[in-house]
Amino acid sequence: YSTPDFVLRGTYRPEPFVCKDCGVAEVWTPLQQKWWYETAKGDVFTAAVRCRACRTRERARKSAVRRVHLEGLARKKPRVS
């Protein structure tokens, strides 16, 4: 790994990307990058890949999958030896 570009520049700049789910062209703003790297402590080698709508949809999908999984575990009877 090398030093990320924004570290070498000392600033964030708008980064265009295409949403991997819906194909919409978006821009990852410097303010969003600052939040991701400095507040959320996101990995410096990551970048935005989904638009806001697809991120919301993906978060809801993962939450539903997690809920179903936990409900299944709760229904599962423990084995008695």
Secondary structure as GFF3:
##gff-version 3
##sequence-region A 1 81
A	DSSP	alpha_helix	5	9	.	.	.	ID=ss1
A	DSSP	beta_strand	15	18	.	.	.	ID=ss2
A	DSSP	beta_strand	25	28	.	.	.	ID=ss3
A	DSSP	alpha_helix	30	34	.	.	.	ID=ss4
A	DSSP	pi_helix	35	39	.	.	.	ID=ss5
A	DSSP	alpha_helix	52	75	.	.	.	ID=ss6
###
